[in-house]
């Protein structure tokens, strides 16, 4: 008997007697779920585990960490891959049921002992693809997500599925205000949710930006007529996470292509809408006749052109304009075109 006990001690200390292979709870620290990553393909192991409402013969264990977003929730998505059985009463193949629970592991405790866990969520399950919400998670904390089923793998093969997590508890949040601006106006951007002390970066780098911190800035986009996207990037635990912002930039100036200075009160002046805002207070508006002679120039556009040159009415026909916005905070190319006098 003494020699038998010595043999057990030897193979246990050599790592042969106790192995993590086939025991998913023992490998939980290496099975890390991150937001903003593709679905992870996995299969359940034949390892029973009983934790409160969670009591299943096949299981798998994952670790995830929460970030610094207040009062945030997490989404857990599980899609079936190949976890089915034959329903002999209906003579058809159907999905087996999958369940999950979220719990907190006592630091330093054995992850394979149910007594090492504090249950955080209810047991969620279905025999169809799931997208469930888990709330009440603490900030910047580590949790374990356990997936389970009573699938009979000896009779119906493996139970394969795909899993992903998301939501502000485990991801960054970011936003821009206002999200609909006019060229020359600025938008404020902010990102939150990273682990304490984790730096933020933005991709691509914002144009003409003034930073309050690496997560907060004001920027002035230079291309109108489009929606731009920037992504905040940082880390939560060992996970690299990101969140996009979107800002639509409208054209700031609308230039009418004709005026009819006949005194009837309609289109007697050349209208250029949007040019009288503070951003364009240094704008230069120049109008030339067909021979290239300057007939009108204005710094700013507080007094619209009435089709005269030094008080004398100009003949009908096309005239050529150059509008240099000279905008504050952002470079805007000159507007060049034709305006016609019609009588």
VOBA-1610 file (N, C-alpha, C; in pm, whole numbers, padded with zeros to 5 digits, always signed):
BEGIN
Unk+00083-00120+00000Unk+00000+00000+00000Unk+00086+00125+00000Unk+00198+00126+00077Unk+00286+00241+00084Unk+00346+00270-00053Unk+00385+00163-00125Unk+00444+00183-00258Unk+00342+00238-00357Unk+00216+00199-00340Unk+00111+00248-00429Unk+00087+00398-00408Unk+00087+00442-00278Unk+00070+00582-00248Unk+00187+00664-00300Unk+00307+00611-00288Unk+00425+00679-00341Unk+00416+00694-00492Unk+00362+00594-00559Unk+00346+00599-00705Unk+00247+00709-00745Unk+00135+00719-00668Unk+00037+00824-00697Unk+00097+00961-00676Unk+00175+00979-00568Unk+00238+01107-00543Unk+00335+01143-00654Unk+00408+01044-00703Unk+00508+01067-00808Unk+00441+01114-00938Unk+00335+01042-00982Unk+00277+01080-01110Unk+00197+01209-01096Unk+00145+01240-00972Unk+00076+01365-00955Unk+00174+01481-00961Unk+00287+01471-00893Unk+00384+01580-00892Unk+00451+01598-01026Unk+00455+01495-01108Unk+00518+01507-01239Unk+00425+01567-01343Unk+00297+01592-01305Unk+00202+01654-01397Unk+00128+01553-01481Unk+00142+01426-01456Unk+00074+01325-01536Unk-00062+01291-01476Unk-00069+01292-01343Unk-00191+01248-01278Unk-00304+01350-01295Unk-00273+01483-01283Unk-00375+01587-01297Unk-00343+01665-01423Unk-00432+01660-01518Unk-00410+01727-01646Unk-00527+01818-01677Unk-00499+01936-01737Unk-00604+02028-01775Unk-00673+01985-01903Unk-00612+01892-01974Unk-00671+01850-02100Unk-00806+01782-02074Unk-00910+01831-02140Unk-01043+01775-02120Unk-01114+01831-02000Unk-01048+01922-01926Unk-01110+01985-01809Unk-01114+02134-01837Unk-01220+02184-01896Unk-01221+02323-01944Unk-01205+02426-01834Unk-01254+02396-01713Unk-01241+02493-01604Unk-01095+02521-01570Unk-01009+02421-01585Unk-00867+02437-01551Unk-00796+02529-01650Unk-00856+02549-01766Unk-00794+02631-01869Unk-00864+02766-01886Unk-00948+02803-01788Unk-01031+02921-01803Unk-00949+03049-01821Unk-00834+03059-01757Unk-00754+03181-01767Unk-00701+03205-01907Unk-00693+03098-01986Unk-00639+03110-02123Unk-00749+03125-02228Unk-00874+03109-02186Unk-00986+03123-02280Unk-01050+03259-02258Unk-00996+03360-02326Unk-01035+03499-02302Unk-01128+03547-02413Unk-01241+03600-02372Unk-01334+03660-02467Unk-01313+03811-02471Unk-01306+03868-02590Unk-01290+04012-02610Unk-01401+04064-02700Unk-01445+04186-02673Unk-01536+04252-02765Unk-01461+04289-02893Unk-01536+04318-02998Unk-01481+04362-03127Unk-01395+04256-03195Unk-01420+04130-03165Unk-01350+04021-03232Unk-01453+03931-03298Unk-01413+03856-03400Unk-01509+03766-03466Unk-01561+03660-03370Unk-01671+03599-03407Unk-01722+03486-03329Unk-01612+03381-03311Unk-01602+03328-03191Unk-01504+03223-03163Unk-01573+03087-03174Unk-01515+03000-03255Unk-01570+02866-03272Unk-01521+02777-03158Unk-01610+02697-03102Unk-01573+02612-02988Unk-01666+02492-02981Unk-01627+02396-02897Unk-01709+02278-02868Unk-01709+02254-02718Unk-01819+02200-02669Unk-01826+02167-02528Unk-01746+02041-02498Unk-01693+02038-02376Unk-01621+01921-02327Unk-01712+01840-02236Unk-01689+01710-02230Unk-01767+01623-02141Unk-01716+01640-01999Unk-01753+01752-01938Unk-01711+01782-01802Unk-01830+01842-01727Unk-01891+01766-01635Unk-02009+01815-01563Unk-01973+01929-01468Unk-02067+02023-01454Unk-02045+02133-01358Unk-02181+02180-01309Unk-02188+02200-01176Unk-02313+02238-01111Unk-02290+02366-01032Unk-02356+02475-01076Unk-02343+02604-01009Unk-02480+02671-01006Unk-02551+02655-00894Unk-02684+02712-00882Unk-02778+02655-00986Unk-02835+02742-01069Unk-02927+02697-01173Unk-02856+02629-01289Unk-02725+02638-01289Unk-02646+02582-01399Unk-02600+02441-01358Unk-02650+02338-01426Unk-02617+02199-01393Unk-02618+02118-01523Unk-02500+02106-01586Unk-02494+02044-01718Unk-02373+01952-01729Unk-02390+01851-01815Unk-02289+01746-01827Unk-02173+01786-01917Unk-02198+01877-02011Unk-02093+01924-02101Unk-02077+02075-02083Unk-01952+02122-02075Unk-01930+02263-02041Unk-01809+02320-02115Unk-01800+02450-02108Unk-01681+02522-02151Unk-01674+02651-02070Unk-01552+02698-02042Unk-01531+02811-01952Unk-01452+02921-02022Unk-01492+03047-01995Unk-01424+03162-02055Unk-01404+03270-01948Unk-01300+03348-01969Unk-01275+03466-01886Unk-01299+03592-01969Unk-01354+03695-01907Unk-01362+03827-01971Unk-01348+03934-01864Unk-01311+04054-01905Unk-01296+04167-01814Unk-01387+04282-01855Unk-01435+04355-01755Unk-01514+04473-01782Unk-01426+04597-01782Unk-01475+04702-01849Unk-01402+04828-01855Unk-01456+04928-01754Unk-01443+05056-01787Unk-01475+05161-01690Unk-01604+05236-01721Unk-01686+05186-01813Unk-01815+05251-01840Unk-01913+05226-01726Unk-01974+05332-01677Unk-02066+05322-01564Unk-02200+05260-01608Unk-02259+05181-01517Unk-02395+05127-01537Unk-02411+05061-01674Unk-02310+04987-01715Unk-02310+04930-01849Unk-02357+04785-01848Unk-02392+04736-01965Unk-02438+04600-01982Unk-02349+04529-02084Unk-02363+04399-02089Unk-02288+04318-02184Unk-02385+04234-02265Unk-02353+04212-02391Unk-02429+04122-02477Unk-02351+03991-02496Unk-02419+03881-02483Unk-02361+03749-02508Unk-02436+03687-02625Unk-02364+03659-02732Unk-02425+03600-02852Unk-02368+03460-02872Unk-02456+03361-02882Unk-02416+03222-02907Unk-02496+03171-03026Unk-02425+03131-03128Unk-02488+03075-03248Unk-02455+02927-03260Unk-02553+02850-03300Unk-02532+02707-03316Unk-02448+02680-03440Unk-02357+02586-03426Unk-02276+02542-03539Unk-02310+02397-03573Unk-02294+02310-03474Unk-02329+02168-03492Unk-02352+02107-03355Unk-02468+02133-03302Unk-02503+02079-03171Unk-02649+02034-03179Unk-02670+01916-03238Unk-02806+01871-03261Unk-02822+01726-03218Unk-02944+01681-03220Unk-02975+01542-03186Unk-03097+01500-03268Unk-03123+01371-03268Unk-03238+01319-03341Unk-03357+01306-03247Unk-03462+01379-03278Unk-03587+01367-03203Unk-03666+01251-03265Unk-03657+01137-03200Unk-03718+01017-03257Unk-03871+01024-03257Unk-03928+01106-03167Unk-04075+01118-03166Unk-04126+01191-03289Unk-04043+01283-03340Unk-04080+01358-03462Unk-04002+01312-03584Unk-03905+01225-03558Unk-03820+01172-03665Unk-03751+01286-03743Unk-03687+01375-03664Unk-03617+01486-03728Unk-03497+01527-03643Unk-03401+01595-03706Unk-03282+01646-03638Unk-03311+01788-03590Unk-03289+01813-03463Unk-03316+01946-03405Unk-03196+01990-03322Unk-03187+02122-03300Unk-03082+02175-03214Unk-03103+02133-03070Unk-02993+02098-03006Unk-02999+02074-02862Unk-03002+02210-02792Unk-03025+02214-02664Unk-03029+02341-02591Unk-02892+02375-02536Unk-02855+02503-02546Unk-02732+02555-02488Unk-02768+02658-02383Unk-02688+02665-02276Unk-02712+02756-02166Unk-02581+02824-02127Unk-02593+02940-02061Unk-02472+03002-02006Unk-02507+03072-01876Unk-02405+03095-01797Unk-02415+03170-01672Unk-02288+03251-01656Unk-02298+03367-01590Unk-02182+03451-01561Unk-02161+03451-01410Unk-02037+03431-01370Unk-02003+03426-01228Unk-01868+03491-01205Unk-01840+03525-01080Unk-01711+03584-01045Unk-01632+03484-00963Unk-01510+03461-01007Unk-01422+03365-00941Unk-01346+03433-00829Unk-01347+03374-00710Unk-01269+03427-00599Unk-01121+03425-00636Unk-01050+03537-00624Unk-00908+03540-00663Unk-00827+03431-00594Unk-00751+03358-00673Unk-00665+03253-00621Unk-00734+03122-00594Unk-00868+03117-00614Unk-00942+02995-00584Unk-00936+02897-00701Unk-00972+02773-00673Unk-00972+02668-00775Unk-01091+02690-00870Unk-01066+02716-00999Unk-01177+02742-01092Unk-01263+02621-01120Unk-01222+02503-01073Unk-01302+02383-01096Unk-01392+02348-00978Unk-01393+02432-00875Unk-01481+02410-00761Unk-01597+02508-00766Unk-01721+02461-00768Unk-01835+02553-00769Unk-01835+02651-00653Unk-01781+02612-00540Unk-01777+02700-00423Unk-01683+02819-00442Unk-01603+02816-00548Unk-01511+02927-00576Unk-01580+03044-00645Unk-01707+03028-00680Unk-01775+03127-00763Unk-01887+03197-00688Unk-01909+03324-00728Unk-02029+03399-00689Unk-02109+03423-00816Unk-02234+03378-00816Unk-02318+03389-00935Unk-02357+03535-00957Unk-02347+03581-01082Unk-02378+03719-01117Unk-02504+03728-01203Unk-02525+03631-01291Unk-02638+03638-01383Unk-02733+03522-01361Unk-02848+03531-01423Unk-02938+03416-01428Unk-02885+03318-01532Unk-02946+03200-01537Unk-02911+03103-01640Unk-02992+03136-01765Unk-02922+03158-01874Unk-02987+03189-02001Unk-02966+03072-02096Unk-03071+03036-02171Unk-03056+02923-02261Unk-03163+02917-02366Unk-03132+02838-02470Unk-03226+02827-02581Unk-03178+02715-02672Unk-03266+02671-02761Unk-03224+02578-02865Unk-03218+02648-03001Unk-03204+02783-02993Unk-03185+02865-03113Unk-03076+02967-03082Unk-03030+03036-03183Unk-02926+03136-03163Unk-02969+03236-03056Unk-02875+03273-02970Unk-02904+03359-02856Unk-02831+03491-02868Unk-02894+03598-02819Unk-02830+03728-02801Unk-02886+03785-02673Unk-02818+03759-02562Unk-02872+03790-02430Unk-02795+03904-02365Unk-02863+03975-02275Unk-02805+04089-02204Unk-02773+04050-02061Unk-02654+04088-02017Unk-02612+04067-01878Unk-02580+04204-01819Unk-02647+04240-01711Unk-02623+04369-01645Unk-02578+04347-01502Unk-02551+04457-01431Unk-02510+04448-01291Unk-02365+04409-01273Unk-02283+04427-01376Unk-02141+04392-01366Unk-02063+04508-01304Unk-01965+04475-01223Unk-01881+04577-01159Unk-01778+04631-01258Unk-01731+04753-01232Unk-01632+04814-01319Unk-01497+04744-01305Unk-01428+04731-01416Unk-01290+04681-01421Unk-01271+04556-01333Unk-01353+04458-01363Unk-01351+04332-01288Unk-01341+04215-01384Unk-01294+04102-01331Unk-01280+03980-01411Unk-01395+03885-01379Unk-01451+03826-01484Unk-01563+03734-01469Unk-01536+03607-01548Unk-01616+03506-01516Unk-01612+03379-01589Unk-01750+03356-01650Unk-01750+03320-01777Unk-01873+03284-01848Unk-01865+03134-01877Unk-01966+03061-01832Unk-01967+02915-01847Unk-02081+02877-01942Unk-02049+02801-02043Unk-02148+02751-02139Unk-02169+02604-02112Unk-02294+02557-02118Unk-02320+02417-02089Unk-02439+02360-02164Unk-02446+02227-02164Unk-02557+02156-02226Unk-02558+02013-02173Unk-02672+01948-02183Unk-02680+01805-02155Unk-02682+01725-02285Unk-02622+01782-02386Unk-02608+01715-02515Unk-02537+01580-02496Unk-02585+01478-02564Unk-02525+01345-02556Unk-02424+01330-02670Unk-02298+01363-02640Unk-02198+01359-02747Unk-02160+01216-02786Unk-02183+01121-02695Unk-02149+00983-02729Unk-02243+00926-02835Unk-02366+00978-02840Unk-02464+00929-02936Unk-02480+01020-03057Unk-02465+01154-03034Unk-02495+01247-03143Unk-02376+01333-03185Unk-02258+01302-03136Unk-02139+01375-03178Unk-02118+01502-03098Unk-02020+01584-03137Unk-01984+01702-03058Unk-02092+01809-03059Unk-02084+01896-02960Unk-02172+02012-02952Unk-02089+02136-02984Unk-02097+02180-03110Unk-02016+02293-03156Unk-02101+02419-03167Unk-02041+02532-03137Unk-02113+02659-03138Unk-02013+02772-03164Unk-02065+02893-03183Unk-01983+03013-03197Unk-02027+03114-03091Unk-01930+03181-03030Unk-01963+03272-02920Unk-01892+03405-02938Unk-01959+03513-02897Unk-01900+03647-02900Unk-01964+03731-02791Unk-01890+03832-02745Unk-01944+03925-02646Unk-01929+04068-02698Unk-02009+04157-02645Unk-02003+04297-02682Unk-02080+04380-02582Unk-02100+04507-02615Unk-02173+04596-02526Unk-02079+04685-02446Unk-02132+04795-02392Unk-02046+04895-02327Unk-01974+04848-02202Unk-02018+04739-02139Unk-01946+04690-02022Unk-01810+04633-02058Unk-01796+04583-02181Unk-01672+04517-02221Unk-01609+04583-02343Unk-01659+04701-02379Unk-01613+04768-02501Unk-01603+04917-02474Unk-01541+04988-02567Unk-01540+05133-02561Unk-01674+05187-02609Unk-01708+05305-02565Unk-01815+05383-02626Unk-01754+05514-02672Unk-01804+05565-02784Unk-01751+05689-02838Unk-01863+05764-02908Unk-01850+05895-02914Unk-01951+05975-02978Unk-01897+06109-03021Unk-01969+06174-03112Unk-01934+06307-03161Unk-02055+06398-03148Unk-02031+06524-03114Unk-02139+06621-03101Unk-02091+06758-03150Unk-02166+06818-03243Unk-02278+06757-03316Unk-02227+06659-03421Unk-02312+06566-03462Unk-02268+06468-03561Unk-02301+06513-03704Unk-02372+06626-03715Unk-02404+06682-03847Unk-02359+06827-03846Unk-02250+06857-03916Unk-02192+06991-03909Unk-02176+07048-04050Unk-02149+07176-04055Unk-02116+07244-04179Unk-01966+07263-04185Unk-01911+07246-04302Unk-01768+07266-04321Unk-01727+07399-04260Unk-01622+07395-04181Unk-01571+07509-04105Unk-01616+07503-03959Unk-01720+07428-03930Unk-01761+07408-03791Unk-01683+07291-03731Unk-01676+07288-03599Unk-01605+07181-03530Unk-01700+07082-03466Unk-01649+06964-03441Unk-01723+06860-03368Unk-01639+06814-03251Unk-01705+06790-03138Unk-01637+06739-03019Unk-01648+06587-03017Unk-01537+06520-02992Unk-01535+06373-02987Unk-01485+06328-02850Unk-01543+06218-02803Unk-01502+06162-02674Unk-01516+06011-02676Unk-01426+05943-02609Unk-01432+05797-02593Unk-01416+05763-02446Unk-01487+05659-02400Unk-01478+05613-02262Unk-01479+05460-02260Unk-01446+05406-02142Unk-01463+05262-02121Unk-01336+05181-02107Unk-01220+05238-02137Unk-01096+05161-02129Unk-01059+05133-01983Unk-00969+05040-01965Unk-00916+05015-01830Unk-00843+05139-01781Unk-00843+05159-01650Unk-00778+05277-01592Unk-00632+05285-01635Unk-00592+05401-01683Unk-00454+05423-01725Unk-00422+05378-01866Unk-00516+05311-01932Unk-00490+05266-02069Unk-00498+05385-02164Unk-00402+05403-02254Unk-00405+05517-02347Unk-00507+05495-02458Unk-00556+05605-02513Unk-00644+05602-02629Unk-00568+05652-02752Unk-00600+05596-02866Unk-00554+05649-02994Unk-00674+05655-03087Unk-00658+05728-03199Unk-00768+05743-03294Unk-00719+05709-03433Unk-00802+05638-03507Unk-00764+05596-03642Unk-00880+05621-03737Unk-00853+05699-03847Unk-00729+05773-03872Unk-00719+05894-03779Unk-00603+05957-03779Unk-00585+06076-03697Unk-00682+06186-03742Unk-00753+06250-03650Unk-00847+06355-03689Unk-00776+06478-03745Unk-00843+06546-03837Unk-00787+06667-03896Unk-00806+06786-03803Unk-00706+06873-03803Unk-00717+07003-03735Unk-00776+06986-03595Unk-00715+06899-03518Unk-00770+06862-03387Unk-00700+06936-03274Unk-00778+06972-03174Unk-00726+07026-03049Unk-00767+06931-02938Unk-00670+06871-02870Unk-00696+06766-02772Unk-00707+06824-02631Unk-00811+06779-02559Unk-00819+06803-02415Unk-00750+06690-02339Unk-00759+06570-02395Unk-00689+06451-02345Unk-00680+06356-02463Unk-00617+06240-02443Unk-00608+06148-02557Unk-00742+06086-02593Unk-00844+06105-02508Unk-00977+06051-02537Unk-01079+06158-02573Unk-01039+06285-02572Unk-01133+06395-02594Unk-01067+06503-02679Unk-01134+06545-02785Unk-01079+06650-02870Unk-01189+06719-02949Unk-01155+06833-03005Unk-01239+06904-03102Unk-01166+06904-03234Unk-01237+06872-03343Unk-01170+06870-03473Unk-01255+06935-03579Unk-01187+06975-03688Unk-01250+07050-03795Unk-01221+06979-03927Unk-01312+06894-03974Unk-01290+06824-04101Unk-01283+06922-04218Unk-01211+06883-04323Unk-01187+06975-04435Unk-01255+06934-04565Unk-01331+06826-04565Unk-01397+06781-04688Unk-01547+06776-04667Unk-01618+06858-04744Unk-01764+06864-04729Unk-01831+06759-04816Unk-01960+06737-04787Unk-02040+06647-04868Unk-02014+06500-04842Unk-01964+06466-04725Unk-01938+06326-04696Unk-01954+06300-04547Unk-01964+06173-04513Unk-01965+06130-04373Unk-01831+06064-04344Unk-01763+06112-04243Unk-01634+06054-04208Unk-01648+05969-04082Unk-01558+05875-04070Unk-01558+05784-03955Unk-01419+05782-03893Unk-01416+05795-03762Unk-01293+05778-03685Unk-01318+05672-03579Unk-01216+05597-03543Unk-01231+05493-03441Unk-01137+05519-03324Unk-01196+05518-03204Unk-01115+05521-03083Unk-01064+05381-03055Unk-00938+05369-03015Unk-00876+05239-02989Unk-00810+05243-02852Unk-00833+05140-02771Unk-00768+05130-02641Unk-00773+04984-02595Unk-00754+04961-02467Unk-00754+04824-02415Unk-00842+04813-02291Unk-00904+04695-02278Unk-00971+04654-02155Unk-00906+04523-02115Unk-00834+04524-02005Unk-00756+04406-01969Unk-00654+04377-02076Unk-00655+04255-02127Unk-00562+04216-02234Unk-00624+04231-02373Unk-00745+04285-02380Unk-00818+04296-02508Unk-00800+04435-02570Unk-00773+04438-02698Unk-00775+04564-02773Unk-00916+04585-02826Unk-00973+04700-02794Unk-01111+04728-02830Unk-01119+04863-02901Unk-01229+04886-02971Unk-01244+05011-03046Unk-01390+05050-03054Unk-01413+05177-03086Unk-01549+05228-03105Unk-01545+05339-03208Unk-01636+05337-03306Unk-01634+05439-03411Unk-01719+05561-03376Unk-01685+05674-03438Unk-01771+05791-03439Unk-01795+05829-03585Unk-01908+05894-03610Unk-01942+05936-03746Unk-01983+06083-03743Unk-01931+06158-03839Unk-01966+06299-03851Unk-01994+06328-03998Unk-02111+06388-04024Unk-02143+06427-04162Unk-02112+06575-04180Unk-02042+06609-04289Unk-02001+06746-04315Unk-02077+06800-04435Unk-02156+06901-04412Unk-02235+06963-04518Unk-02156+07074-04586Unk-02192+07100-04711Unk-02134+07214-04782Unk-02174+07342-04709Unk-02080+07434-04686Unk-02115+07554-04610Unk-02177+07664-04693Unk-02151+07662-04823Unk-02188+07775-04907Unk-02272+07728-05025Unk-02380+07799-05049Unk-02459+07775-05171Unk-02456+07902-05253Unk-02409+07892-05377Unk-02388+08009-05462Unk-02492+08010-05573Unk-02574+08114-05578Unk-02672+08128-05686Unk-02598+08167-05815Unk-02649+08121-05927Unk-02576+08141-06053Unk-02630+08258-06137Unk-02721+08339-06081Unk-02773+08452-06158Unk-02833+08556-06065Unk-02844+08679-06115Unk-02920+08784-06048Unk-02993+08865-06155Unk-03107+08924-06115Unk-03188+09003-06209Unk-03212+09140-06148Unk-03114+09228-06158Unk-03125+09360-06091Unk-03215+09458-06165Unk-03347+09431-06159Unk-03444+09517-06228Unk-03536+09590-06131Unk-03508+09579-06002Unk-03585+09654-05903Unk-03719+09597-05868Unk-03747+09473-05908Unk-03879+09416-05877Unk-03882+09346-05742Unk-03769+09348-05673Unk-03763+09285-05541Unk-03732+09137-05543Unk-03713+09079-05660Unk-03680+08937-05672Unk-03542+08923-05738Unk-03452+08860-05667Unk-03318+08831-05719Unk-03248+08957-05769Unk-03270+09068-05698Unk-03200+09191-05737Unk-03054+09190-05693Unk-03021+09097-05604Unk-02883+09086-05554Unk-02833+08944-05575Unk-02702+08932-05583Unk-02639+08800-05598Unk-02632+08735-05460Unk-02706+08628-05444Unk-02713+08561-05314Unk-02604+08455-05302Unk-02535+08458-05190Unk-02437+08353-05153Unk-02472+08313-05010Unk-02549+08209-04994Unk-02593+08170-04859Unk-02480+08097-04787Unk-02469+08123-04657Unk-02370+08057-04573Unk-02241+08133-04558Unk-02221+08240-04634Unk-02093+08310-04630Unk-02087+08416-04521Unk-02200+08443-04456Unk-02203+08550-04357Unk-02188+08501-04214Unk-02132+08379-04196Unk-02111+08328-04060Unk-01971+08369-04014Unk-01946+08371-03883Unk-01816+08418-03832Unk-01696+08344-03891Unk-01715+08217-03925Unk-01603+08140-03979Unk-01549+08200-04108Unk-01635+08269-04183Unk-01595+08324-04312Unk-01585+08477-04309Unk-01559+08531-04193Unk-01554+08678-04184Unk-01439+08737-04266Unk-01338+08656-04299Unk-01224+08705-04379Unk-01234+08661-04525Unk-01352+08612-04567Unk-01367+08565-04705Unk-01351+08681-04803Unk-01297+08651-04921Unk-01284+08749-05029Unk-01367+08703-05147Unk-01453+08793-05194Unk-01540+08765-05308Unk-01500+08860-05421Unk-01460+08802-05534Unk-01419+08883-05650Unk-01499+08842-05772Unk-01543+08941-05852Unk-01618+08916-05975Unk-01546+08987-06091Unk-01531+08916-06204Unk-01459+08969-06320Unk-01551+08961-06442Unk-01529+09059-06536Unk-01602+09051-06661Unk-01530+08958-06758Unk-01581+08946-06879Unk-01526+08851-06975Unk-01384+08886-07018Unk-01342+09009-06994Unk-01207+09050-07031Unk-01110+09043-06911Unk-01159+08989-06798Unk-01075+08975-06681Unk-01063+09099-06595Unk-01147+09200-06623Unk-01144+09321-06543Unk-01227+09302-06415Unk-01170+09343-06303Unk-01240+09332-06175Unk-01357+09430-06171Unk-01476+09379-06145Unk-01594+09465-06137Unk-01655+09469-05997Unk-01614+09375-05910Unk-01667+09375-05773Unk-01569+09299-05684Unk-01548+09355-05565Unk-01467+09285-05464Unk-01523+09320-05327Unk-01526+09216-05241Unk-01578+09235-05107Unk-01499+09150-05009Unk-01466+09210-04893Unk-01407+09134-04783Unk-01521+09098-04688Unk-01548+08967-04679Unk-01674+08925-04620Unk-01783+08947-04723Unk-01908+08922-04685Unk-02015+08942-04783Unk-02139+08995-04711Unk-02117+09102-04636Unk-02228+09161-04564Unk-02322+09237-04657Unk-02266+09295-04765Unk-02348+09367-04863Unk-02342+09293-04996Unk-02448+09225-05037Unk-02445+09147-05161Unk-02427+09236-05284Unk-02369+09175-05386Unk-02347+09245-05513Unk-02480+09269-05584Unk-02496+09393-05638Unk-02622+09430-05706Unk-02606+09441-05857Unk-02496+09387-05912Unk-02477+09391-06056Unk-02423+09522-06108Unk-02363+09604-06018Unk-02305+09731-06060Unk-02155+09731-06040Unk-02089+09826-06102Unk-01947+09852-06083Unk-01931+10001-06059Unk-01897+10034-05933Unk-01884+10174-05893Unk-02013+10251-05919Unk-02125+10184-05889Unk-02255+10248-05899Unk-02318+10246-06036Unk-02250+10193-06135Unk-02304+10190-06272Unk-02348+10048-06306Unk-02466+10036-06366Unk-02518+09904-06401Unk-02429+09841-06508Unk-02404+09712-06488Unk-02324+09637-06585Unk-02416+09570-06687Unk-02365+09546-06807Unk-02447+09481-06909Unk-02481+09337-06872Unk-02588+09288-06933Unk-02624+09148-06910Unk-02515+09057-06966Unk-02513+08932-06915Unk-02414+08835-06962Unk-02346+08764-06846Unk-02251+08678-06880Unk-02183+08601-06777Unk-02067+08679-06715Unk-02045+08656-06585Unk-01932+08711-06512Unk-01868+08597-06433Unk-01744+08613-06405Unk-01667+08504-06344Unk-01631+08541-06201Unk-01655+08450-06111Unk-01628+08481-05970Unk-01522+08387-05912Unk-01453+08440-05812Unk-01360+08363-05730Unk-01393+08396-05585Unk-01430+08296-05509Unk-01460+08315-05366Unk-01355+08238-05285Unk-01275+08314-05212Unk-01174+08253-05125Unk-01227+08257-04982Unk-01265+08141-04927Unk-01331+08141-04796Unk-01243+08192-04681Unk-01111+08165-04690Unk-01019+08207-04582Unk-01076+08168-04446Unk-01120+08043-04437Unk-01192+07997-04318Unk-01101+07985-04198Unk-01160+08004-04083Unk-01089+07982-03957Unk-01083+07831-03930Unk-00969+07783-03885Unk-00948+07644-03838Unk-00932+07540-03948Unk-00971+07571-04072Unk-00965+07468-04176Unk-00939+07533-04311Unk-00860+07464-04394Unk-00832+07512-04529Unk-00941+07466-04625Unk-01001+07561-04698Unk-01104+07531-04796Unk-01062+07588-04930Unk-01069+07506-05032Unk-01031+07551-05166Unk-01125+07662-05214Unk-01074+07755-05297Unk-01160+07861-05350Unk-01274+07805-05434Unk-01386+07876-05434Unk-01499+07845-05520Unk-01486+07930-05647Unk-01491+07868-05762Unk-01474+07938-05890Unk-01591+07900-05980Unk-01654+08000-06045Unk-01767+07968-06132Unk-01816+08090-06208Unk-01936+08080-06261Unk-01997+08184-06343Unk-02128+08228-06279Unk-02148+08360-06273Unk-02276+08417-06233Unk-02321+08507-06347Unk-02448+08503-06380Unk-02499+08580-06494Unk-02592+08692-06449Unk-02577+08807-06516Unk-02673+08917-06498Unk-02780+08902-06605Unk-02907+08898-06561Unk-03020+08881-06652Unk-03118+08994-06627Unk-03163+09056-06736Unk-03265+09161-06723Unk-03383+09131-06816
//
